[in-house]
Amino acid sequence: MSMYRVKLISPVFGVDDAGPLHPGVSEARRAAHLMLALYQGRVRAEIHRVIDLRLKQSECVEVIGPWPQAGPPPA
């Protein structure tokens, strides 16, 4: 059984992959859309299938959201 994790990428805080594990792609997708709404589209979310937790190995299975626009972060 595969587990999935959402990785957030932002020009403001970098990469955040410390979120919870999700039992399926649909649950991870729902969490990614929630984070996109929370950050108002200023992040890109990647859904990764976890291969090995100890070695932090994962495989990107889906990308949600556009790359953030270039320029300074909003105030």
Phi and psi in radians as a Rosetta constraint file:
Dihedral C 1 N 2 CA 2 C 2 CIRCULARHARMONIC -1.561 0.35
Dihedral N 2 CA 2 C 2 N 3 CIRCULARHARMONIC 2.584 0.35
Dihedral C 2 N 3 CA 3 C 3 CIRCULARHARMONIC -2.012 0.35
Dihedral N 3 CA 3 C 3 N 4 CIRCULARHARMONIC 2.682 0.35
Dihedral C 3 N 4 CA 4 C 4 CIRCULARHARMONIC -2.248 0.35
Dihedral N 4 CA 4 C 4 N 5 CIRCULARHARMONIC 2.614 0.35
Dihedral C 4 N 5 CA 5 C 5 CIRCULARHARMONIC -2.358 0.35
Dihedral N 5 CA 5 C 5 N 6 CIRCULARHARMONIC 2.519 0.35
Dihedral C 5 N 6 CA 6 C 6 CIRCULARHARMONIC -1.655 0.35
Dihedral N 6 CA 6 C 6 N 7 CIRCULARHARMONIC 2.231 0.35
Dihedral C 6 N 7 CA 7 C 7 CIRCULARHARMONIC -1.908 0.35
Dihedral N 7 CA 7 C 7 N 8 CIRCULARHARMONIC 2.147 0.35
Dihedral C 7 N 8 CA 8 C 8 CIRCULARHARMONIC -1.715 0.35
Dihedral N 8 CA 8 C 8 N 9 CIRCULARHARMONIC 2.390 0.35
Dihedral C 8 N 9 CA 9 C 9 CIRCULARHARMONIC -2.181 0.35
Dihedral N 9 CA 9 C 9 N 10 CIRCULARHARMONIC 2.213 0.35
Dihedral C 9 N 10 CA 10 C 10 CIRCULARHARMONIC -2.519 0.35
Dihedral N 10 CA 10 C 10 N 11 CIRCULARHARMONIC 2.553 0.35
Dihedral C 10 N 11 CA 11 C 11 CIRCULARHARMONIC -1.259 0.35
Dihedral N 11 CA 11 C 11 N 12 CIRCULARHARMONIC -0.267 0.35
Dihedral C 11 N 12 CA 12 C 12 CIRCULARHARMONIC -1.468 0.35
Dihedral N 12 CA 12 C 12 N 13 CIRCULARHARMONIC -0.908 0.35
Dihedral C 12 N 13 CA 13 C 13 CIRCULARHARMONIC -1.985 0.35
Dihedral N 13 CA 13 C 13 N 14 CIRCULARHARMONIC 0.076 0.35
Dihedral C 13 N 14 CA 14 C 14 CIRCULARHARMONIC 1.443 0.35
Dihedral N 14 CA 14 C 14 N 15 CIRCULARHARMONIC -2.352 0.35
Dihedral C 14 N 15 CA 15 C 15 CIRCULARHARMONIC -1.902 0.35
Dihedral N 15 CA 15 C 15 N 16 CIRCULARHARMONIC 2.275 0.35
Dihedral C 15 N 16 CA 16 C 16 CIRCULARHARMONIC -2.145 0.35
Dihedral N 16 CA 16 C 16 N 17 CIRCULARHARMONIC 1.914 0.35
Dihedral C 16 N 17 CA 17 C 17 CIRCULARHARMONIC -2.150 0.35
Dihedral N 17 CA 17 C 17 N 18 CIRCULARHARMONIC 0.501 0.35
Dihedral C 17 N 18 CA 18 C 18 CIRCULARHARMONIC -1.697 0.35
Dihedral N 18 CA 18 C 18 N 19 CIRCULARHARMONIC 0.270 0.35
Dihedral C 18 N 19 CA 19 C 19 CIRCULARHARMONIC -1.297 0.35
Dihedral N 19 CA 19 C 19 N 20 CIRCULARHARMONIC 3.102 0.35
Dihedral C 19 N 20 CA 20 C 20 CIRCULARHARMONIC -1.290 0.35
Dihedral N 20 CA 20 C 20 N 21 CIRCULARHARMONIC 2.830 0.35
Dihedral C 20 N 21 CA 21 C 21 CIRCULARHARMONIC -1.476 0.35
Dihedral N 21 CA 21 C 21 N 22 CIRCULARHARMONIC 2.510 0.35
Dihedral C 21 N 22 CA 22 C 22 CIRCULARHARMONIC -2.047 0.35
Dihedral N 22 CA 22 C 22 N 23 CIRCULARHARMONIC 2.472 0.35
Dihedral C 22 N 23 CA 23 C 23 CIRCULARHARMONIC -1.289 0.35
Dihedral N 23 CA 23 C 23 N 24 CIRCULARHARMONIC -0.304 0.35
Dihedral C 23 N 24 CA 24 C 24 CIRCULARHARMONIC -2.586 0.35
Dihedral N 24 CA 24 C 24 N 25 CIRCULARHARMONIC 2.902 0.35
Dihedral C 24 N 25 CA 25 C 25 CIRCULARHARMONIC -1.135 0.35
Dihedral N 25 CA 25 C 25 N 26 CIRCULARHARMONIC -0.664 0.35
Dihedral C 25 N 26 CA 26 C 26 CIRCULARHARMONIC -1.136 0.35
Dihedral N 26 CA 26 C 26 N 27 CIRCULARHARMONIC -0.670 0.35
Dihedral C 26 N 27 CA 27 C 27 CIRCULARHARMONIC -1.179 0.35
Dihedral N 27 CA 27 C 27 N 28 CIRCULARHARMONIC -0.703 0.35
Dihedral C 27 N 28 CA 28 C 28 CIRCULARHARMONIC -1.153 0.35
Dihedral N 28 CA 28 C 28 N 29 CIRCULARHARMONIC -0.681 0.35
Dihedral C 28 N 29 CA 29 C 29 CIRCULARHARMONIC -1.106 0.35
Dihedral N 29 CA 29 C 29 N 30 CIRCULARHARMONIC -0.727 0.35
Dihedral C 29 N 30 CA 30 C 30 CIRCULARHARMONIC -1.103 0.35
Dihedral N 30 CA 30 C 30 N 31 CIRCULARHARMONIC -0.724 0.35
Dihedral C 30 N 31 CA 31 C 31 CIRCULARHARMONIC -1.140 0.35
Dihedral N 31 CA 31 C 31 N 32 CIRCULARHARMONIC -0.673 0.35
Dihedral C 31 N 32 CA 32 C 32 CIRCULARHARMONIC -1.124 0.35
Dihedral N 32 CA 32 C 32 N 33 CIRCULARHARMONIC -0.751 0.35
Dihedral C 32 N 33 CA 33 C 33 CIRCULARHARMONIC -1.140 0.35
Dihedral N 33 CA 33 C 33 N 34 CIRCULARHARMONIC -0.613 0.35
Dihedral C 33 N 34 CA 34 C 34 CIRCULARHARMONIC -1.119 0.35
Dihedral N 34 CA 34 C 34 N 35 CIRCULARHARMONIC -0.748 0.35
Dihedral C 34 N 35 CA 35 C 35 CIRCULARHARMONIC -1.184 0.35
Dihedral N 35 CA 35 C 35 N 36 CIRCULARHARMONIC -0.639 0.35
Dihedral C 35 N 36 CA 36 C 36 CIRCULARHARMONIC -1.098 0.35
Dihedral N 36 CA 36 C 36 N 37 CIRCULARHARMONIC -0.694 0.35
Dihedral C 36 N 37 CA 37 C 37 CIRCULARHARMONIC -1.189 0.35
Dihedral N 37 CA 37 C 37 N 38 CIRCULARHARMONIC -0.674 0.35
Dihedral C 37 N 38 CA 38 C 38 CIRCULARHARMONIC -1.143 0.35
Dihedral N 38 CA 38 C 38 N 39 CIRCULARHARMONIC -0.742 0.35
Dihedral C 38 N 39 CA 39 C 39 CIRCULARHARMONIC -1.590 0.35
Dihedral N 39 CA 39 C 39 N 40 CIRCULARHARMONIC 0.151 0.35
Dihedral C 39 N 40 CA 40 C 40 CIRCULARHARMONIC 0.945 0.35
Dihedral N 40 CA 40 C 40 N 41 CIRCULARHARMONIC 0.721 0.35
Dihedral C 40 N 41 CA 41 C 41 CIRCULARHARMONIC 1.339 0.35
Dihedral N 41 CA 41 C 41 N 42 CIRCULARHARMONIC 0.162 0.35
Dihedral C 41 N 42 CA 42 C 42 CIRCULARHARMONIC -1.572 0.35
Dihedral N 42 CA 42 C 42 N 43 CIRCULARHARMONIC 0.205 0.35
Dihedral C 42 N 43 CA 43 C 43 CIRCULARHARMONIC -2.282 0.35
Dihedral N 43 CA 43 C 43 N 44 CIRCULARHARMONIC 2.853 0.35
Dihedral C 43 N 44 CA 44 C 44 CIRCULARHARMONIC -2.018 0.35
Dihedral N 44 CA 44 C 44 N 45 CIRCULARHARMONIC 2.366 0.35
Dihedral C 44 N 45 CA 45 C 45 CIRCULARHARMONIC -1.934 0.35
Dihedral N 45 CA 45 C 45 N 46 CIRCULARHARMONIC 2.340 0.35
Dihedral C 45 N 46 CA 46 C 46 CIRCULARHARMONIC -2.068 0.35
Dihedral N 46 CA 46 C 46 N 47 CIRCULARHARMONIC 2.373 0.35
Dihedral C 46 N 47 CA 47 C 47 CIRCULARHARMONIC -1.728 0.35
Dihedral N 47 CA 47 C 47 N 48 CIRCULARHARMONIC 2.160 0.35
Dihedral C 47 N 48 CA 48 C 48 CIRCULARHARMONIC -2.030 0.35
Dihedral N 48 CA 48 C 48 N 49 CIRCULARHARMONIC 2.379 0.35
Dihedral C 48 N 49 CA 49 C 49 CIRCULARHARMONIC -1.477 0.35
Dihedral N 49 CA 49 C 49 N 50 CIRCULARHARMONIC 2.162 0.35
Dihedral C 49 N 50 CA 50 C 50 CIRCULARHARMONIC -1.348 0.35
Dihedral N 50 CA 50 C 50 N 51 CIRCULARHARMONIC 2.202 0.35
Dihedral C 50 N 51 CA 51 C 51 CIRCULARHARMONIC -1.696 0.35
Dihedral N 51 CA 51 C 51 N 52 CIRCULARHARMONIC -0.872 0.35
Dihedral C 51 N 52 CA 52 C 52 CIRCULARHARMONIC -2.519 0.35
Dihedral N 52 CA 52 C 52 N 53 CIRCULARHARMONIC 2.067 0.35
Dihedral C 52 N 53 CA 53 C 53 CIRCULARHARMONIC -1.216 0.35
Dihedral N 53 CA 53 C 53 N 54 CIRCULARHARMONIC -0.691 0.35
Dihedral C 53 N 54 CA 54 C 54 CIRCULARHARMONIC -1.122 0.35
Dihedral N 54 CA 54 C 54 N 55 CIRCULARHARMONIC -0.697 0.35
Dihedral C 54 N 55 CA 55 C 55 CIRCULARHARMONIC -1.632 0.35
Dihedral N 55 CA 55 C 55 N 56 CIRCULARHARMONIC -0.008 0.35
Dihedral C 55 N 56 CA 56 C 56 CIRCULARHARMONIC 0.984 0.35
Dihedral N 56 CA 56 C 56 N 57 CIRCULARHARMONIC 0.727 0.35
Dihedral C 56 N 57 CA 57 C 57 CIRCULARHARMONIC -1.619 0.35
Dihedral N 57 CA 57 C 57 N 58 CIRCULARHARMONIC 2.357 0.35
Dihedral C 57 N 58 CA 58 C 58 CIRCULARHARMONIC -2.635 0.35
Dihedral N 58 CA 58 C 58 N 59 CIRCULARHARMONIC 2.879 0.35
Dihedral C 58 N 59 CA 59 C 59 CIRCULARHARMONIC -2.229 0.35
Dihedral N 59 CA 59 C 59 N 60 CIRCULARHARMONIC 2.218 0.35
Dihedral C 59 N 60 CA 60 C 60 CIRCULARHARMONIC -1.280 0.35
Dihedral N 60 CA 60 C 60 N 61 CIRCULARHARMONIC 2.184 0.35
Dihedral C 60 N 61 CA 61 C 61 CIRCULARHARMONIC -1.932 0.35
Dihedral N 61 CA 61 C 61 N 62 CIRCULARHARMONIC -0.338 0.35
Dihedral C 61 N 62 CA 62 C 62 CIRCULARHARMONIC -2.791 0.35
Dihedral N 62 CA 62 C 62 N 63 CIRCULARHARMONIC 2.513 0.35
Dihedral C 62 N 63 CA 63 C 63 CIRCULARHARMONIC -2.059 0.35
Dihedral N 63 CA 63 C 63 N 64 CIRCULARHARMONIC 2.272 0.35
Dihedral C 63 N 64 CA 64 C 64 CIRCULARHARMONIC -2.149 0.35
Dihedral N 64 CA 64 C 64 N 65 CIRCULARHARMONIC 2.286 0.35
Dihedral C 64 N 65 CA 65 C 65 CIRCULARHARMONIC 1.657 0.35
Dihedral N 65 CA 65 C 65 N 66 CIRCULARHARMONIC 2.609 0.35
Dihedral C 65 N 66 CA 66 C 66 CIRCULARHARMONIC -1.359 0.35
Dihedral N 66 CA 66 C 66 N 67 CIRCULARHARMONIC 2.879 0.35
Dihedral C 66 N 67 CA 67 C 67 CIRCULARHARMONIC -1.120 0.35
Dihedral N 67 CA 67 C 67 N 68 CIRCULARHARMONIC 2.503 0.35
Dihedral C 67 N 68 CA 68 C 68 CIRCULARHARMONIC -1.062 0.35
Dihedral N 68 CA 68 C 68 N 69 CIRCULARHARMONIC 2.608 0.35
Dihedral C 68 N 69 CA 69 C 69 CIRCULARHARMONIC -1.190 0.35
Dihedral N 69 CA 69 C 69 N 70 CIRCULARHARMONIC 2.548 0.35
Dihedral C 69 N 70 CA 70 C 70 CIRCULARHARMONIC -1.227 0.35
Dihedral N 70 CA 70 C 70 N 71 CIRCULARHARMONIC 2.681 0.35
Dihedral C 70 N 71 CA 71 C 71 CIRCULARHARMONIC 2.159 0.35
Dihedral N 71 CA 71 C 71 N 72 CIRCULARHARMONIC 3.108 0.35
Dihedral C 71 N 72 CA 72 C 72 CIRCULARHARMONIC -1.198 0.35
Dihedral N 72 CA 72 C 72 N 73 CIRCULARHARMONIC 2.642 0.35
Dihedral C 72 N 73 CA 73 C 73 CIRCULARHARMONIC -1.178 0.35
Dihedral N 73 CA 73 C 73 N 74 CIRCULARHARMONIC 2.628 0.35
Dihedral C 73 N 74 CA 74 C 74 CIRCULARHARMONIC -1.128 0.35
Dihedral N 74 CA 74 C 74 N 75 CIRCULARHARMONIC 2.612 0.35
